[in-house]
Amino acid sequence: MPSYTVTVATGNQWFAGTDDYIYLILEGAAGCSERHLLDKPFYNDFERGAVDSYDVTVAEDLGEIQLIKIEKRKYWVSDDWYLKYITVKTPVGDYLEFPCYRWITEEKEIVLRDGRAKLPRDDKTQIVKQHRRKELEERQKMYRWKEWHPGFPLSIDANSHHDLPRDIQFDSEKGVDFILNYSKAMENLYVNRFMHMFQSSWSDFADFEKIFVRISNTISEYVMQHWQEDFMFGYQFLNGCNPVMIKRCRELPKNFPVTTDMVECSLERNLTLEEEIKQGNIFIVDYALLDGIDANKTDPCTLQYLSAPFCLLYKNMENKIVPIAIQINQTPGPDNPIFLPSDAKYDWLLAKIWVRSSDFHMHQTVTHLLRTHLISEVFGIAMFRQLPAVHPLFKLLVPHVRFTIAINTKAREQLICECGLFDKANATGGGGHVQMVQRATQELTYSSLCFPEDIKAKGMDSTEDIPYYYYRDDGLKVWEAIKSFTTDVIDIYYESDEVVCEDVELQAFVKDVYVYGMKGNKSSGFPKTIKTREKLSEYLTVAIFTASGQHAAVNFGQYDWCSWIPNSPPTMRLPPPTEKGTVTIEQIVESLPDRGRSCWHLGAVWALSQFQENELFLGMYPDEHFVEKPVKQAMAKFRKNLDEIVSIITERNKNKKLPYYYLSPDRIPNSVAV
């Protein structure tokens, strides 16, 4: 009688093993096996991290194995079981791999196909077509779209982390409890004694050092020492944690009436301001999106303020970008002067602090929350709804949505919800952050997520003109490595553009992103369909780069750049100055966050800057969803390209006082998970 050897691998997560009854059925082209009991309670099989083997004898040869059915039936109290994969050795010695990488919960069953990726057109038999269809029907019931706030990209229909499908929950919910993590962070930073001291101002800048953790040779300490310098202010627009705001200035906005006379002492080439603009030496940062946003009113004892500044910057003869003019609000007038480096020291310093505070709000809410977290969630939900596990694009994308829906759900539950942690320290809390996302979503475009296009559209692409823009340089390298990888994978499964057009599941995925995630907004430029392999490669690169490189670039530098409170104030407690010559050091300190808000801010930027336990970095794919040799070769090539980028960045950073490493692939997690 024919005998099959079945090997079953259980995951390493906590509580991944099971004591329940486990049954297996093999379904082949020539027949179906009987229901085999693989494990009985307390037989010590299927323990955490175990690999167990069984011989399954059948009456007659089953032919090519097409499906494996696994059933879990409870013994006493049902426990969840994480099944990594099953391998089957056939009577003739062939090995078949059946990837799973899923939780089997309660008294449920799952049906697995072998690991070879298949497009819809590749399925010829009714049994596999039916399995494919049924899997998507079940997924679409589990992964439902929901509008969390009007004007937001749609998100998952779940009110809490516990409501999510088990497969996308964190292994341990404690690991993503924002309240617990922020409190622990404040305890670890020895600042928890200040955390309830709201309305208590610091005495002076040096007083902030009481909550500043000094770790020698770090960027944060360098920031503390140099934050008042114009060079440091300008440098952050290129390589800080929000390096996406700066643009080359082609024409001055009418509501920012800077003249040559105002900035003449800052210009080094004996040219007028207009001539400097024509030569490409002038840059601008515009925070218009903040104009009219409601400031936080959740604490009646503390008035909080927002502004919507303009900042004009100049590339000097040393190729350094420095500020030359700041207008704190959008409407020019006598009570909204244009501040200059030639003004009194504290006038200029406070104007720069207002820009830094506005930059912090744009970073947290638009650059970070909307443009990485929420966009990655859209791709993730659409993937689960429209791409079955056997589809090559599911196998390609699933590592890059790991825990993303979970972290966003937890954020909606604890962080950005009404009365959430975001309200504690941020001037955009209490609803302003919601207004910002609503405005920014209307302006969000697909092309702005295409890294090279976005850099070029901002006039920031010339390495000769702007030589120290490491975010651009490293980002382009990572983008190209990802794009080369997606192209290699696409070429394996799509031999022509026609095959792309005919892939109904791919087209449904793209449509779901556009219709539901982006609410069918034509002006967004998100494609409704994809018709070529080149466009498909770009689309997949957007999804993967947003989740990996872009998120790393704007997330993991938060403690470096924002822990010195005066450099990135999360709130301002006095309104902007309306005239020159009146600002004092006391006014600046009173404007900055109080002790309590400073501590919550510090806990937040510390917690958000930490990698997850057992983090998986770009190119690391321990879950083997792909089994084919050509794809594994493409993965090896991808890792080699990434290793080369790491070497280039490491060499460049040697002996730098301000190293830039956020886009080094060995520091880029695969997905948005923090």
C-alpha positions as CSV (number, residue, x, y, z in Angstrom):
1,M,0.0,0.0,0.0
2,P,1.4,3.5,-0.9
3,S,2.8,5.5,2.0
4,Y,3.3,9.2,2.2
5,T,5.6,10.9,4.8
6,V,4.0,14.1,6.2
7,T,6.2,16.6,8.1
8,V,4.5,19.3,10.1
9,A,6.3,22.4,11.4
10,T,4.8,24.4,14.3
11,G,5.7,28.1,14.8
12,N,8.1,29.6,17.4
13,Q,5.7,32.2,18.8
14,W,4.5,32.0,22.3
15,F,1.6,29.6,22.7
16,A,2.0,28.5,19.1
17,G,1.7,24.8,20.0
18,T,-1.5,22.8,20.7
19,D,-2.8,19.8,22.6
20,D,-5.9,19.4,20.5
21,Y,-6.7,16.6,18.1
22,I,-5.1,17.2,14.7
23,Y,-6.5,15.4,11.6
24,L,-5.2,15.4,8.0
25,I,-6.7,14.5,4.7
26,L,-4.7,14.3,1.4
27,E,-6.6,15.2,-1.8
28,G,-5.0,14.1,-5.0
29,A,-5.9,14.1,-8.7
30,A,-6.8,10.3,-8.5
31,G,-8.5,10.2,-5.1
32,C,-8.7,11.3,-1.5
33,S,-7.2,9.8,1.6
34,E,-9.0,8.8,4.7
35,R,-9.1,11.2,7.7
36,H,-5.9,10.5,9.6
37,L,-5.4,11.4,13.2
38,L,-1.9,12.9,13.5
39,D,-1.8,13.9,17.1
40,K,-3.7,13.0,20.3
41,P,-3.7,15.2,23.4
42,F,-0.5,15.0,25.6
43,Y,1.5,13.1,22.9
44,N,3.9,16.0,22.9
45,D,3.5,16.6,19.2
46,F,2.9,20.1,17.7
47,E,4.7,21.8,20.6
48,R,6.2,25.3,20.0
49,G,9.0,25.2,17.4
50,A,8.5,21.4,16.8
51,V,8.9,19.6,13.5
52,D,6.9,16.3,13.6
53,S,6.8,13.5,10.9
54,Y,4.1,10.9,10.3
55,D,3.6,8.1,7.8
56,V,0.2,8.2,6.1
57,T,-0.7,4.9,4.4
58,V,-3.5,4.9,1.7
59,A,-5.3,2.1,-0.1
60,E,-4.2,3.3,-3.6
61,D,-2.0,5.9,-5.1
62,L,-3.7,9.3,-4.9
63,G,-1.9,10.8,-8.0
64,E,-0.6,14.4,-7.8
65,I,-1.5,15.9,-4.4
66,Q,-3.5,19.0,-5.0
67,L,-4.8,20.0,-1.5
68,I,-4.1,19.2,2.1
69,K,-6.9,19.6,4.6
70,I,-6.0,20.1,8.3
71,E,-8.7,19.9,11.0
72,K,-8.3,20.9,14.6
73,R,-10.7,19.5,17.2
74,K,-10.5,20.5,20.8
75,Y,-9.5,18.1,23.5
76,W,-10.5,20.0,26.6
77,V,-10.1,23.7,26.1
78,S,-9.4,24.8,22.5
79,D,-6.0,26.5,22.0
80,D,-4.7,28.3,18.9
81,W,-2.1,26.6,16.8
82,Y,0.4,28.3,14.5
83,L,1.1,26.0,11.5
84,K,4.2,27.1,9.5
85,Y,4.2,24.5,6.7
86,I,3.7,20.9,5.8
87,T,5.9,18.9,3.5
88,V,4.8,15.6,1.8
89,K,7.2,12.9,0.5
90,T,5.3,10.9,-2.1
91,P,5.7,7.1,-2.6
92,V,8.0,7.8,-5.6
93,G,10.3,10.1,-3.5
94,D,9.1,13.5,-4.7
95,Y,8.8,16.3,-2.1
96,L,5.9,18.8,-2.1
97,E,5.9,21.9,0.1
98,F,2.6,23.4,1.5
99,P,3.3,26.8,3.1
100,C,0.7,27.9,5.7
101,Y,2.1,30.5,8.2
102,R,-1.3,31.0,9.8
103,W,-3.1,30.4,13.0
104,I,-5.7,27.7,13.3
105,T,-8.1,28.7,15.9
106,E,-10.9,27.0,17.8
107,E,-12.4,23.9,16.1
108,K,-11.6,25.0,12.5
109,E,-10.0,23.6,9.4
110,I,-7.8,25.0,6.7
111,V,-7.1,23.8,3.2
112,L,-3.6,24.2,1.8
113,R,-2.3,24.2,-1.8
114,D,1.3,23.4,-2.6
115,G,3.7,26.3,-2.6
116,R,4.1,26.8,-6.3
117,A,2.7,30.3,-7.1
118,K,-0.2,30.2,-9.6
119,L,-2.0,32.9,-11.5
120,P,-5.8,32.4,-12.0
121,R,-5.2,31.3,-15.6
122,D,-2.9,28.5,-14.3
123,D,-5.6,26.6,-12.5
124,K,-7.1,24.0,-14.7
125,T,-9.0,21.6,-12.4
126,Q,-12.3,22.4,-10.8
127,I,-11.1,21.5,-7.3
128,V,-8.3,24.1,-7.2
129,K,-10.5,26.8,-8.9
130,Q,-13.1,26.2,-6.3
131,H,-10.6,26.4,-3.4
132,R,-9.2,29.7,-4.8
133,R,-12.7,31.2,-5.0
134,K,-13.7,30.0,-1.6
135,E,-10.6,31.4,0.1
136,L,-11.3,34.8,-1.3
137,E,-15.0,34.7,-0.3
138,E,-14.0,33.8,3.3
139,R,-11.3,36.5,3.4
140,Q,-13.7,39.2,2.1
141,K,-16.0,38.4,5.0
142,M,-13.1,38.8,7.5
143,Y,-11.3,41.8,6.0
144,R,-14.0,44.5,5.6
145,W,-13.4,48.1,4.7
146,K,-14.6,50.8,7.2
147,E,-14.5,54.6,7.4
148,W,-12.9,55.5,10.7
149,H,-13.3,59.2,10.0
150,P,-14.9,61.0,7.0
151,G,-12.1,62.0,4.6
152,F,-9.6,59.3,5.7
153,P,-8.5,56.5,3.5
154,L,-10.6,53.5,4.5
155,S,-9.3,51.1,7.1
156,I,-10.1,47.7,8.6
157,D,-13.5,47.1,10.1
158,A,-12.4,46.4,13.7
159,N,-12.9,48.5,16.9
160,S,-10.0,46.9,18.7
161,H,-6.9,44.7,18.2
162,H,-8.8,41.8,19.7
163,D,-11.5,42.1,16.9
164,L,-8.9,41.5,14.1
165,P,-8.5,38.2,12.3
166,R,-6.0,36.1,14.4
167,D,-3.5,35.9,11.5
168,I,-2.8,39.6,11.5
169,Q,-2.8,40.2,15.3
170,F,0.5,40.8,17.1
171,D,1.9,37.7,18.8
172,S,1.6,39.5,22.1
173,E,-0.7,42.4,22.5
174,K,1.4,43.7,25.4
175,G,4.1,44.5,22.9
176,V,1.9,47.2,21.2
177,D,0.1,48.7,24.2
178,F,0.9,52.4,23.6
179,I,-0.1,53.4,27.2
180,L,2.2,50.7,28.7
181,N,5.0,51.4,26.2
182,Y,5.0,55.2,26.7
183,S,4.9,54.8,30.5
184,K,7.8,52.3,30.3
185,A,9.7,54.6,28.1
186,M,9.3,57.5,30.6
187,E,10.4,55.1,33.4
188,N,13.4,53.9,31.4
189,L,14.3,57.6,30.6
190,Y,14.0,58.5,34.3
191,V,11.5,61.2,33.5
192,N,8.4,59.7,35.0
193,R,8.6,62.0,38.0
194,F,7.7,64.9,35.7
195,M,4.9,63.2,33.8
196,H,2.0,64.7,35.8
197,M,3.6,68.2,36.0
198,F,1.3,69.9,33.5
199,Q,1.3,73.7,33.6
200,S,4.7,73.7,35.2
201,S,7.2,75.5,33.0
202,W,10.9,74.9,32.7
203,S,13.2,77.6,34.0
204,D,15.5,77.9,30.9
205,F,16.9,75.9,28.1
206,A,19.4,74.2,30.4
207,D,16.5,73.0,32.6
208,F,15.4,70.8,29.7
209,E,18.5,68.7,30.3
210,K,16.8,67.3,33.4
211,I,14.8,65.0,31.1
212,F,17.3,64.7,28.3
213,V,19.1,61.3,28.3
214,R,22.6,61.8,27.0
215,I,24.1,58.9,25.2
216,S,27.6,59.9,23.9
217,N,28.2,60.3,20.2
218,T,24.5,60.2,19.3
219,I,22.7,62.6,17.0
220,S,20.4,63.7,19.8
221,E,23.3,65.1,21.8
222,Y,24.7,66.9,18.8
223,V,21.2,68.4,18.2
224,M,21.1,69.6,21.8
225,Q,24.5,71.3,21.4
226,H,23.8,72.9,18.0
227,W,20.0,73.3,17.6
228,Q,20.1,77.1,17.7
229,E,22.5,77.3,14.7
230,D,21.1,78.1,11.3
231,F,23.1,75.3,9.7
232,M,21.5,72.7,12.0
233,F,18.0,74.2,11.3
234,G,18.6,73.9,7.5
235,Y,20.2,70.5,7.6
236,Q,17.1,68.9,9.2
237,F,15.0,69.7,6.1
238,L,17.4,67.4,4.2
239,N,18.3,64.7,6.6
240,G,16.1,65.0,9.7
241,C,13.1,62.8,10.4
242,N,10.9,64.9,8.1
243,P,13.1,65.3,4.9
244,V,10.1,65.6,2.6
245,M,8.9,69.2,3.0
246,I,11.7,71.2,1.2
247,K,11.3,72.2,-2.4
248,R,13.3,74.3,-4.8
249,C,11.7,77.7,-5.0
250,R,10.8,78.7,-8.6
251,E,8.7,81.7,-7.7
252,L,7.9,83.4,-4.4
253,P,4.3,82.9,-3.2
254,K,2.3,86.2,-3.3
255,N,1.5,85.9,0.4
256,F,5.2,85.6,1.3
257,P,6.5,89.0,0.2
258,V,10.3,88.6,0.8
259,T,12.4,91.3,-0.9
260,T,16.1,91.4,-1.8
261,D,16.6,94.3,0.7
262,M,15.3,92.0,3.5
263,V,17.7,89.1,2.8
264,E,20.6,90.9,1.1
265,C,23.0,90.3,4.0
266,S,22.3,86.5,3.8
267,L,23.0,86.3,0.0
268,E,26.6,85.5,-0.8
269,R,26.8,85.7,-4.6
270,N,26.2,89.5,-5.2
271,L,22.9,88.6,-6.9
272,T,19.3,89.8,-6.2
273,L,16.8,87.4,-4.7
274,E,15.1,86.9,-8.0
275,E,18.5,86.1,-9.6
276,E,19.3,83.6,-6.9
277,I,15.9,82.0,-7.5
278,K,16.6,81.7,-11.2
279,Q,20.0,80.1,-10.4
280,G,18.2,77.5,-8.2
281,N,19.8,78.6,-5.0
282,I,16.6,79.3,-3.1
283,F,14.4,76.7,-1.4
284,I,11.1,76.9,0.4
285,V,9.0,75.1,3.0
286,D,5.3,75.9,3.2
287,Y,3.1,74.7,6.0
288,A,-0.1,76.0,4.5
289,L,-1.9,72.7,5.4
290,L,-1.9,73.8,9.0
291,D,-3.7,77.1,8.3
292,G,-7.0,77.1,10.2
293,I,-6.4,73.8,11.9
294,D,-8.0,73.8,15.4
295,A,-5.4,73.8,18.3
296,N,-5.8,71.4,21.2
297,K,-8.4,72.5,23.7
298,T,-8.7,69.3,25.7
299,D,-6.9,70.9,28.7
300,P,-8.8,74.1,29.9
301,C,-5.8,75.0,32.0
302,T,-3.4,75.3,29.1
303,L,-4.0,77.3,25.9
304,Q,-2.2,75.8,23.0
305,Y,-1.3,77.3,19.6
306,L,-0.6,76.3,16.0
307,S,0.9,78.3,13.1
308,A,1.2,77.8,9.4
309,P,4.6,79.3,8.5
310,F,6.6,79.9,5.4
311,C,10.4,79.4,5.5
312,L,12.8,80.5,2.8
313,L,16.2,78.8,2.6
314,Y,19.4,79.6,0.8
315,K,22.2,77.4,-0.5
316,N,25.3,79.3,0.5
317,M,28.7,79.1,-1.1
318,E,29.6,76.1,1.1
319,N,26.6,74.3,-0.3
320,K,24.9,74.4,3.0
321,I,21.1,75.1,3.2
322,V,20.4,77.9,5.7
323,P,17.2,79.8,6.6
324,I,17.0,83.4,5.4
325,A,13.3,84.4,6.0
326,I,10.4,83.1,8.1
327,Q,6.8,84.3,8.1
328,I,5.0,82.5,11.0
329,N,1.5,82.6,9.4
330,Q,0.1,82.5,5.9
331,T,-1.5,86.0,5.6
332,P,1.1,88.8,5.4
333,G,0.6,92.0,7.4
334,P,1.9,94.3,10.1
335,D,1.1,91.8,12.8
336,N,2.7,88.9,10.9
337,P,6.2,90.2,10.2
338,I,8.9,88.4,8.2
339,F,11.6,87.4,10.5
340,L,15.3,87.5,9.4
341,P,18.7,86.3,10.6
342,S,19.6,89.9,11.0
343,D,16.9,90.4,13.6
344,A,17.4,90.3,17.3
345,K,18.7,86.9,18.5
346,Y,15.6,85.8,20.3
347,D,13.2,87.1,17.6
348,W,15.0,84.9,15.0
349,L,15.3,81.9,17.4
350,L,11.6,82.0,18.3
351,A,10.6,82.2,14.6
352,K,12.7,79.1,13.9
353,I,11.1,77.3,16.9
354,W,7.7,78.0,15.4
355,V,8.8,76.4,12.1
356,R,10.2,73.4,14.0
357,S,7.0,72.9,15.9
358,S,4.9,73.1,12.7
359,D,7.3,70.7,11.1
360,F,6.8,68.3,14.0
361,H,3.0,68.4,13.4
362,M,3.3,67.8,9.7
363,H,5.7,65.0,10.3
364,Q,3.6,63.1,12.8
365,T,0.2,63.4,11.1
366,V,0.9,63.6,7.4
367,T,4.4,62.3,6.6
368,H,4.3,59.5,9.2
369,L,0.7,58.6,10.0
370,L,-1.1,59.2,6.6
371,R,1.7,58.6,4.1
372,T,3.2,55.4,5.6
373,H,0.8,53.8,8.2
374,L,-2.6,54.4,6.6
375,I,-1.4,53.9,3.0
376,S,0.3,50.6,3.9
377,E,-2.9,49.5,5.6
378,V,-4.9,50.2,2.4
379,F,-2.5,48.0,0.4
380,G,-2.7,45.3,3.1
381,I,-6.5,45.1,3.3
382,A,-6.8,45.0,-0.5
383,M,-4.2,42.3,-0.7
384,F,-6.0,40.0,1.8
385,R,-9.4,40.7,0.1
386,Q,-8.4,40.1,-3.5
387,L,-5.2,37.9,-3.7
388,P,-5.4,34.3,-2.6
389,A,-2.4,32.7,-0.8
390,V,-1.3,30.9,-4.0
391,H,-1.0,34.1,-6.0
392,P,2.6,35.2,-6.6
393,L,1.8,38.8,-5.6
394,F,0.3,37.7,-2.3
395,K,3.5,35.8,-1.6
396,L,5.5,38.9,-2.6
397,L,3.5,41.5,-0.5
398,V,2.6,39.6,2.6
399,P,5.9,40.1,4.4
400,H,5.5,43.9,3.8
401,V,2.1,44.2,5.6
402,R,3.2,42.2,8.6
403,F,1.5,43.7,11.7
404,T,0.6,46.9,9.9
405,I,-3.2,46.6,10.2
406,A,-2.6,45.5,13.9
407,I,-0.5,48.6,14.8
408,N,-2.9,50.9,13.1
409,T,-5.9,49.4,14.9
410,K,-4.1,49.7,18.2
411,A,-3.3,53.4,17.3
412,R,-7.0,54.1,16.6
413,E,-7.9,52.4,19.9
414,Q,-5.4,54.2,22.1
415,L,-3.3,56.8,20.4
416,I,-5.2,59.0,17.9
417,C,-8.7,58.3,19.1
418,E,-10.8,60.9,21.1
419,C,-9.1,61.4,24.5
420,G,-6.2,59.3,23.2
421,L,-2.5,59.6,24.1
422,F,-2.0,62.0,21.1
423,D,-4.1,64.6,23.0
424,K,-1.7,64.7,26.0
425,A,1.2,66.6,24.5
426,N,0.4,67.7,21.0
427,A,-1.1,71.0,19.9
428,T,-2.9,69.1,17.0
429,G,-4.5,66.7,19.5
430,G,-8.2,67.0,20.3
431,G,-9.2,66.8,16.6
432,G,-6.7,68.9,14.8
433,H,-4.8,65.8,13.7
434,V,-8.0,64.5,12.2
435,Q,-8.5,67.7,10.2
436,M,-4.9,67.5,9.0
437,V,-5.3,64.0,7.7
438,Q,-8.6,64.9,6.0
439,R,-6.9,67.8,4.2
440,A,-3.8,65.9,3.3
441,T,-5.8,62.9,1.9
442,Q,-7.5,65.2,-0.6
443,E,-4.0,66.3,-1.8
444,L,-2.4,62.8,-1.7
445,T,-1.3,61.6,-5.1
446,Y,0.1,58.3,-6.4
447,S,3.0,60.1,-8.1
448,S,4.1,61.5,-4.7
449,L,4.5,58.0,-3.4
450,C,6.8,57.2,-6.4
451,F,10.1,58.2,-4.7
452,P,12.1,59.3,-7.8
453,E,9.1,61.2,-9.2
454,D,8.5,63.0,-5.9
455,I,12.1,64.0,-5.6
456,K,12.1,65.4,-9.1
457,A,8.8,67.2,-8.8
458,K,10.2,69.1,-5.8
459,G,13.3,70.1,-7.8
460,M,15.5,68.2,-5.4
461,D,17.0,65.6,-7.8
462,S,20.3,67.2,-8.7
463,T,23.2,65.6,-6.7
464,E,25.5,68.3,-8.0
465,D,23.3,71.2,-6.9
466,I,22.3,69.6,-3.6
467,P,25.2,67.3,-2.6
468,Y,24.3,66.5,1.0
469,Y,20.8,65.2,0.6
470,Y,21.4,61.7,2.0
471,Y,17.6,60.9,2.3
472,R,17.4,61.3,-1.5
473,D,20.6,59.5,-2.3
474,D,19.9,56.5,-0.1
475,G,16.2,56.4,-0.9
476,L,16.9,56.2,-4.6
477,K,19.2,53.3,-4.1
478,V,16.7,51.4,-2.0
479,W,13.9,52.2,-4.4
480,E,15.9,50.9,-7.4
481,A,16.8,47.7,-5.5
482,I,13.2,47.0,-4.6
483,K,12.1,47.8,-8.2
484,S,14.7,45.5,-9.6
485,F,13.4,42.7,-7.3
486,T,9.7,43.2,-8.2
487,T,10.7,43.3,-11.9
488,D,12.5,39.9,-11.5
489,V,9.5,38.3,-9.8
490,I,7.0,39.7,-12.3
491,D,9.1,38.4,-15.2
492,I,8.9,34.9,-13.7
493,Y,5.1,34.8,-13.7
494,Y,4.0,37.3,-16.3
495,E,5.6,36.7,-19.7
496,S,3.8,39.6,-21.3
497,D,1.7,42.7,-20.7
498,E,-1.3,40.7,-21.9
499,V,-1.0,38.3,-19.0
500,V,-1.0,41.3,-16.6
501,C,-4.2,42.6,-18.2
502,E,-5.8,39.1,-17.9
503,D,-5.0,38.6,-14.2
504,V,-8.5,39.3,-12.7
505,E,-7.2,39.0,-9.2
506,L,-4.5,41.6,-9.7
507,Q,-7.0,43.9,-11.3
508,A,-9.4,43.4,-8.4
509,F,-6.6,44.2,-6.0
510,V,-5.7,47.5,-7.8
511,K,-9.4,48.4,-8.0
512,D,-9.9,47.8,-4.3
513,V,-7.1,50.1,-3.4
514,Y,-8.5,52.8,-5.7
515,V,-12.2,52.5,-5.0
516,Y,-12.2,51.8,-1.3
517,G,-8.8,52.8,0.0
518,M,-8.7,56.0,-1.9
519,K,-12.5,56.3,-2.3
520,G,-12.3,56.6,-6.0
521,N,-10.6,60.0,-5.9
522,K,-9.6,60.7,-9.6
523,S,-7.3,63.5,-8.7
524,S,-5.2,61.1,-6.6
525,G,-3.9,59.5,-9.8
526,F,-4.0,56.0,-8.3
527,P,-4.5,53.6,-11.1
528,K,-7.8,51.8,-11.5
529,T,-6.2,49.1,-13.6
530,I,-2.7,48.1,-14.5
531,K,-1.9,47.1,-18.1
532,T,1.8,46.6,-18.3
533,R,4.6,44.7,-16.5
534,E,6.5,48.0,-16.1
535,K,3.5,49.7,-14.4
536,L,3.0,46.6,-12.2
537,S,6.6,46.7,-11.1
538,E,6.2,50.4,-10.2
539,Y,3.0,49.8,-8.3
540,L,4.4,47.0,-6.2
541,T,7.5,49.0,-5.6
542,V,5.3,51.8,-4.2
543,A,3.6,49.4,-1.9
544,I,6.8,47.8,-0.6
545,F,8.9,51.0,-0.4
546,T,6.2,52.9,1.4
547,A,6.0,50.1,4.0
548,S,9.7,49.7,4.4
549,G,12.1,52.4,3.2
550,Q,9.8,55.4,3.5
551,H,8.5,54.4,6.9
552,A,12.0,53.8,8.2
553,A,13.2,57.2,6.9
554,V,10.5,59.1,8.8
555,N,10.0,56.9,11.9
556,F,13.3,55.7,13.4
557,G,14.9,59.1,13.7
558,Q,12.3,60.6,15.9
559,Y,14.2,60.2,19.2
560,D,17.4,61.5,17.5
561,W,15.8,64.7,16.2
562,C,12.8,65.3,18.5
563,S,14.1,64.3,22.0
564,W,15.6,67.8,22.6
565,I,12.3,69.5,23.2
566,P,13.2,73.0,22.0
567,N,14.2,71.6,18.6
568,S,10.8,69.9,18.0
569,P,8.2,71.3,20.4
570,P,5.0,69.2,20.2
571,T,3.0,72.3,21.3
572,M,3.4,76.0,21.9
573,R,1.7,77.7,24.9
574,L,1.9,81.3,23.8
575,P,0.8,82.8,20.5
576,P,3.4,83.7,17.8
577,P,5.0,87.1,18.2
578,T,3.3,89.9,16.2
579,E,6.1,92.4,16.2
580,K,9.9,92.4,16.2
581,G,12.1,93.4,19.1
582,T,10.0,92.2,22.0
583,V,10.9,88.5,22.3
584,T,12.8,87.5,25.5
585,I,14.3,84.2,26.6
586,E,11.5,84.0,29.3
587,Q,8.9,84.3,26.6
588,I,10.5,81.5,24.6
589,V,10.6,79.2,27.6
590,E,7.0,80.0,28.5
591,S,6.0,79.2,24.8
592,L,7.7,75.8,24.9
593,P,5.9,72.7,26.4
594,D,5.6,72.4,30.1
595,R,7.2,69.6,32.1
596,G,4.4,67.1,31.8
597,R,3.9,67.5,28.1
598,S,7.7,67.4,27.6
599,C,7.8,64.0,29.3
600,W,4.9,62.5,27.4
601,H,6.5,63.7,24.2
602,L,9.9,62.2,25.1
603,G,8.2,58.9,26.0
604,A,6.4,58.9,22.7
605,V,9.4,59.6,20.4
606,W,11.5,57.1,22.4
607,A,8.9,54.3,22.0
608,L,8.2,55.0,18.4
609,S,11.9,54.9,17.5
610,Q,12.4,51.3,18.8
611,F,12.5,48.3,16.5
612,Q,10.1,45.4,17.2
613,E,11.4,42.4,19.1
614,N,12.6,39.9,16.5
615,E,12.4,42.6,13.8
616,L,12.6,41.4,10.2
617,F,14.6,43.8,8.0
618,L,14.3,44.4,4.3
619,G,15.1,41.3,2.3
620,M,14.7,38.9,5.2
621,Y,12.0,36.4,4.3
622,P,12.1,33.5,6.9
623,D,8.5,32.5,6.0
624,E,9.0,30.6,2.7
625,H,5.8,31.5,0.9
626,F,7.7,31.0,-2.4
627,V,9.2,27.6,-3.1
628,E,10.4,28.0,-6.7
629,K,14.1,28.2,-7.4
630,P,13.9,31.3,-9.7
631,V,12.2,33.4,-7.0
632,K,14.7,32.3,-4.4
633,Q,17.5,33.4,-6.8
634,A,15.7,36.7,-7.2
635,M,15.6,37.1,-3.4
636,A,19.3,36.3,-3.2
637,K,20.1,38.9,-5.8
638,F,17.9,41.4,-3.9
639,R,19.8,40.7,-0.6
640,K,23.1,41.1,-2.4
641,N,22.0,44.5,-3.8
642,L,20.9,45.6,-0.4
643,D,24.1,44.5,1.2
644,E,26.0,46.7,-1.3
645,I,23.9,49.6,-0.3
646,V,24.7,49.0,3.4
647,S,28.4,49.0,2.6
648,I,28.1,52.3,0.6
649,I,26.2,54.0,3.5
650,T,28.5,52.6,6.2
651,E,31.6,53.9,4.3
652,R,30.0,57.3,3.8
653,N,29.1,57.6,7.5
654,K,32.6,56.9,8.8
655,N,33.8,59.7,11.0
656,K,30.7,61.8,10.4
657,K,29.4,63.8,13.3
658,L,25.9,63.5,11.8
659,P,25.7,60.0,10.2
660,Y,22.6,59.3,8.1
661,Y,21.6,55.6,8.4
662,Y,17.8,55.6,8.4
663,L,17.7,54.2,4.9
664,S,20.5,51.6,5.4
665,P,18.7,48.4,4.5
666,D,20.0,46.6,7.7
667,R,17.9,49.2,9.6
668,I,14.8,49.1,7.4
669,P,12.1,46.8,8.7
670,N,10.1,44.9,6.1
671,S,6.8,46.5,7.2
672,V,5.1,49.3,9.2
673,A,4.9,47.6,12.6
674,V,5.6,50.4,15.1
